[in-house]
Structures are given as C-alpha cells and as structure tokens.
Amino acid sequence: MTMPPPWPAALTIAGSDSGGGAGIQADLRTFAFHLVHGTSALTCVTAQNTLGVTRVDALPSEAVVAQIEAVTSDIAVQAVKTGMLLNQTIIQAVVQALDSLPQGIPVVVDPVMVSRTGAQLIDDDAIATLTRRLIPQAHILTPNRHEAQLLSGLEISTLADMEAAARHIHQLGPQAVLVKGGGMADRLRSTDVWFDGHEVVVLATEVVDTTHTHGTGCTLSAAIAANLALGQAPLTAVKEAKDYVTSALKHALAIGQGQGPVGHFFPLLTDHP
C-alpha cells in the first residue's frame, strides 16, 4: 500500500558505524521505528565493532553538502539531527548547508565531542567551531556529562551541577539544552535535565542494568528528531524519546565480544528468547 503524502521525513547528518550499533545505522533504525522516513548525509566512515574503532575516514566536505542538498532539494524533511561531524571543515560546511534550509525546521544537535568515558573525539579547533557556529542553530542540544562540562566550564557530579550546566550552556544560543546523565553515577545514570530558557525539568526514568549500551546517545537524539518530525512539542518529543531508549536498553543485543547495541526494534524481540 502506498501511503498518502505528506509522509514525515527526517535527515541525519552523521558518521557510519560498520558494527551497526550507533551513527547513521542507529539513526535510520530509530526513524523507522517511529514510522518516519529516514534520509542521511554521511560525514565519515568508521571501521568498528563492539570492541572499538580501528579506523576513521572523513568524507570531503563537498560530498557531505552534496548529500544534504540532494535530499532537501527533493524531500521535505520535517527535522534534522547532527551526530559525528569529525572535523572543522565538515562542521563549517554543515552549518552553511543548514543555513539554506527553510526556516522553522527543527535541528537536534548531538555535539559529539567527548565520549561517555571522557575521551575527546574531535580536535580543539573543531570543538571551537561547533560551539561558536553550530550550537546556536540547535533547537535542542543533547550533550553528555563530559560534553556539558566542556561547554559549561563546570564540574558535574550532582543533579544541581547538571541544572547549572544546562543554564550555562543555554547561553551559547541553543533554544533548549538536554544535559544527559548517562555518564553519571547511580540513579543519575537515567536522569537528564532540560532547560529551555524558562524552566528546568528533571527527566528521570528507571535505571536499566546492562552493559550493552552502544549507540544510546545517537538513538536518543534520533528519536527526538523523529518525534519533532511527527509534530510533537519539543519537551514531549524528548520525554517520549527517553521512554523509547529505556525500552531499547531493556532489549539490548548481546552480540559480539564487547559492548552490544540497544535493541532499536524491540517490539520484534517480544517473543525472542
């Protein structure tokens, strides 16, 4: 059956994860779960599996822009998310490409700068460009604990610290900030803090005890973008995205020899042993 227009669509601008747990692969599966057509612009190709990354190759910035232009010149996307942009040149190109999109399309920025364990993923020049040029374009910014520390200049170890960081980061220009608690201790692991310039909202879900958490950050930002493409209000989009990630964590996939991915297609796993 052919579905009638308009059919919601979203665009992810991110890297490829050959292991299928994060990046473009996670984003497209998340879009599909939400019945949102997924389009993509690859920024880099990684050789990785559940044990780690062994190689990263950046695409030319012209190729990244060409993908964005090819998609948006033909398909009406209702939301955009960015993930791993890798270097300063690609970040600058993506910013210019986003500037040319119609006004009002929400942009979810997952500022992939520092891993959940604290390892810096892009160089200082790229971080400066992302902070100065891309973050102000974000409708929703989703930093993890270490990224929030870098952006706010604050040490984060408590809920009050998360709230203070969200307020500081909001001054960089995004419409709303979601400081994620995935790198925090105990109950704060499943607690995020929202600030949109008007109210602070603490969003807490149950803690899921699993080591298979690869791709949770990508999945959350993609789910937020999908919900925005479906017309949900920003805070509602975030709340429902958190619920989705929690369910996906409960059905995480123990594949490979290392850290497996969340179960993006968990309804299909209901009767699976």
LINJOFEN-V839285 format. One record per pair of residues at least 6 apart in sequence whose ideal C-beta (glycine too) atoms are under 7 Angstrom apart, sorted by the first residue. I is the first residue (numbers start at 1). J is the second residue. D is the distance in Angstrom with one decimal. If there is no record, write none. Layout:
BEGIN
<<I/J/D> <I/J/D>>
END
This chain:
BEGIN
<<6/76/6.8> <7/37/5.8> <8/36/4.8> <8/37/6.8> <8/78/5.3> <8/229/4.5> <8/230/5.6> <9/36/6.5> <9/37/4.2> <9/39/6.1> <9/75/5.4> <9/76/6.6> <9/77/4.8> <9/78/6.3> <9/229/6.7> <10/31/5.4> <10/36/5.1> <10/38/6.2> <10/77/5.8> <10/78/6.5> <10/79/4.6> <10/80/7.0> <10/81/7.0> <10/225/5.0> <10/226/5.7> <10/229/4.5> <11/39/4.8> <11/40/6.9> <11/41/6.8> <11/71/5.7> <11/77/4.5> <11/80/4.7> <12/24/6.0> <12/27/3.9> <12/28/7.0> <12/38/6.7> <12/40/5.1> <12/81/5.2> <12/83/6.7> <12/222/6.3> <13/41/4.6> <13/43/6.4> <13/68/6.6> <13/80/6.8> <13/82/4.7> <13/94/5.9> <14/23/5.3> <14/24/5.3> <14/27/6.2> <14/43/6.2> <14/82/6.7> <14/83/3.0> <14/84/5.4> <15/23/4.8> <15/24/6.7> <15/42/6.8> <15/43/5.3> <15/44/4.2> <15/46/5.8> <15/83/6.5> <15/84/3.9> <15/86/6.7> <16/23/5.5> <16/24/5.0> <16/25/6.9> <16/42/5.5> <16/45/4.9> <16/46/6.2> <17/23/3.7> <17/25/5.4> <17/46/5.9> <17/48/5.8> <18/46/6.2> <18/47/5.6> <18/48/5.6> <19/48/5.1> <19/49/4.3> <19/50/6.0> <20/261/6.8> <21/214/4.0> <21/215/4.4> <21/260/7.0> <21/261/3.1> <22/214/5.8> <22/215/3.6> <22/218/4.7> <23/83/6.3> <23/84/6.5> <23/218/6.0> <24/40/5.2> <24/42/6.1> <26/215/4.2> <26/218/4.5> <26/219/5.2> <26/222/6.6> <26/261/6.9> <26/264/6.5> <27/38/6.7> <27/81/6.7> <27/83/7.0> <27/218/5.9> <27/222/4.1> <28/38/4.1> <28/40/6.5> <29/264/4.0> <29/265/6.5> <30/219/5.3> <30/222/3.9> <30/223/5.2> <30/226/6.2> <30/264/5.8> <31/38/3.5> <31/222/6.3> <31/226/5.2> <32/38/6.2> <33/264/6.0> <33/265/6.5> <34/223/6.8> <34/226/3.8> <34/227/6.8> <34/230/6.7> <36/226/4.4> <36/229/5.0> <36/230/6.6> <39/71/4.5> <39/75/6.0> <39/77/6.4> <41/64/5.7> <41/67/3.6> <41/68/4.7> <41/71/6.8> <42/59/5.9> <42/67/6.7> <43/59/6.0> <43/64/5.4> <43/84/6.2> <43/85/5.4> <43/86/5.6> <43/90/5.3> <44/56/5.7> <44/57/6.2> <44/58/4.8> <44/59/6.0> <44/84/6.4> <44/86/4.8> <45/57/5.0> <46/53/5.4> <46/55/6.8> <46/56/5.1> <47/54/4.8> <47/55/4.0> <48/54/6.6> <49/256/5.7> <50/214/6.7> <50/255/6.7> <50/256/3.1> <50/257/6.2> <50/258/3.6> <50/259/5.4> <50/260/5.7> <51/256/6.9> <51/257/5.9> <51/258/4.0> <58/86/5.2> <58/87/5.9> <58/90/6.6> <61/89/4.8> <61/90/5.1> <61/93/3.8> <64/90/5.7> <64/93/5.7> <64/94/6.5> <65/93/5.1> <65/97/5.0> <68/97/4.4> <69/97/6.8> <71/77/6.8> <72/101/6.1> <77/105/6.7> <78/105/6.9> <78/229/3.8> <79/105/6.6> <79/106/5.1> <79/108/6.9> <79/225/4.3> <79/228/4.2> <79/229/4.0> <80/98/6.9> <80/105/6.1> <80/107/4.8> <80/225/6.8> <81/108/4.2> <81/110/6.6> <81/221/5.1> <81/222/5.7> <81/225/4.0> <82/94/6.5> <82/109/5.2> <82/110/6.5> <83/110/5.1> <83/112/5.5> <83/218/5.6> <83/221/7.0> <84/112/4.4> <85/91/4.8> <85/94/5.9> <85/130/7.0> <86/122/6.3> <87/122/6.7> <87/126/5.3> <88/125/4.8> <88/126/4.5> <88/129/4.8> <91/126/6.0> <91/129/4.8> <91/130/5.3> <91/133/6.9> <91/134/5.9> <92/129/6.1> <92/133/6.9> <94/134/6.9> <95/133/4.7> <95/134/5.4> <95/137/6.7> <98/107/6.3> <98/137/5.8> <106/139/4.1> <106/228/4.5> <107/137/5.7> <107/138/5.7> <107/139/5.3> <108/139/6.7> <108/140/4.9> <108/142/6.8> <108/221/5.0> <108/224/5.1> <108/225/4.6> <109/134/6.1> <109/135/6.3> <109/138/3.8> <109/141/5.0> <110/142/5.0> <110/217/5.9> <110/218/6.6> <110/221/3.9> <111/130/6.0> <111/135/6.7> <111/141/6.4> <111/143/5.3> <111/147/5.3> <112/121/6.0> <113/120/6.9> <113/121/6.0> <113/122/5.6> <113/127/5.4> <113/130/6.7> <113/147/5.2> <113/150/6.5> <114/120/5.4> <114/121/6.3> <114/146/4.0> <114/147/5.0> <114/150/6.1> <115/121/6.0> <116/144/5.5> <116/182/5.6> <116/183/4.6> <118/146/4.9> <131/151/6.6> <131/172/6.4> <135/141/6.0> <135/172/5.1> <135/173/6.0> <135/174/5.6> <136/172/6.6> <136/173/3.1> <136/174/6.8> <138/174/3.9> <138/175/6.9> <139/175/4.9> <139/176/6.8> <139/234/6.7> <140/175/7.0> <140/176/4.9> <140/178/6.2> <140/224/6.0> <140/234/6.0> <140/238/6.9> <141/169/6.8> <141/174/4.1> <141/177/5.0> <141/178/7.0> <142/178/4.8> <142/180/6.2> <142/220/6.5> <142/221/5.0> <143/151/5.9> <143/169/6.7> <143/179/6.1> <143/180/6.8> <144/180/4.9> <144/182/5.8> <144/183/5.5> <144/217/6.2> <145/156/5.4> <145/180/7.0> <145/181/6.9> <145/183/3.7> <145/184/5.8> <146/183/6.2> <148/156/5.9> <148/165/4.5> <148/169/6.4> <148/179/4.7> <149/155/6.3> <149/156/5.3> <151/169/4.8> <151/172/6.6> <152/165/4.0> <152/168/3.9> <152/169/5.3> <154/161/6.3> <154/164/5.9> <154/165/5.1> <154/168/6.4> <155/161/6.7> <156/162/5.9> <156/165/5.5> <159/188/6.3> <159/191/6.8> <159/202/6.9> <162/179/4.8> <162/181/6.7> <162/193/4.3> <163/193/5.4> <163/200/5.3> <165/179/5.4> <166/177/4.7> <166/179/4.7> <166/193/5.0> <166/195/3.8> <166/200/6.8> <167/195/5.7> <169/177/4.8> <170/177/5.1> <170/195/5.5> <170/197/5.8> <175/196/6.5> <176/194/6.6> <176/195/6.8> <176/196/4.0> <176/234/5.8> <177/195/5.1> <178/192/5.4> <178/194/5.3> <178/238/5.9> <179/192/6.4> <179/193/4.6> <180/192/5.0> <181/188/4.5> <181/189/5.8> <181/190/6.6> <181/191/4.3> <181/192/5.5> <182/189/6.2> <182/216/6.2> <187/207/6.3> <189/207/5.5> <190/204/6.2> <190/205/4.9> <190/206/6.2> <190/207/4.6> <191/202/6.4> <191/203/6.9> <191/204/4.4> <192/203/4.7> <192/242/6.7> <193/200/6.5> <193/202/5.8> <194/200/7.0> <194/201/4.2> <194/203/6.1> <194/235/6.3> <194/238/6.3> <201/235/6.6> <203/238/6.9> <203/239/6.3> <203/242/5.8> <205/242/5.5> <205/243/6.9> <205/246/4.7> <206/246/6.5> <208/246/6.3> <208/249/4.0> <208/250/5.5> <210/249/5.9> <210/252/4.8> <211/259/6.1> <212/252/3.6> <212/253/6.3> <212/254/5.8> <212/259/6.0> <212/260/3.6> <212/261/6.7> <213/249/6.6> <213/252/6.9> <213/259/6.6> <213/262/6.7> <214/259/4.8> <214/260/6.2> <214/261/4.6> <215/261/4.8> <215/262/5.8> <216/245/5.9> <216/262/5.9> <219/245/5.6> <219/248/6.4> <219/262/5.8> <219/264/6.6> <220/241/5.5> <220/245/5.1> <223/241/3.5> <223/244/4.8> <223/245/6.5> <224/237/5.1> <224/238/5.6> <224/241/4.4> <227/237/3.5> <227/240/5.4> <227/241/5.9> <228/234/7.0> <228/237/5.0> <232/240/6.9> <245/262/6.8> <247/266/5.5> <248/262/3.9> <248/263/5.1> <248/264/5.8> <248/266/5.6> <249/262/5.4> <251/263/3.4> <251/266/3.7> <251/269/5.0> <252/260/5.9> <252/261/6.9> <252/262/5.2> <252/263/5.6> <253/260/4.6> <253/261/5.5> <253/263/5.5> <254/260/5.1> <263/269/5.6>>
END
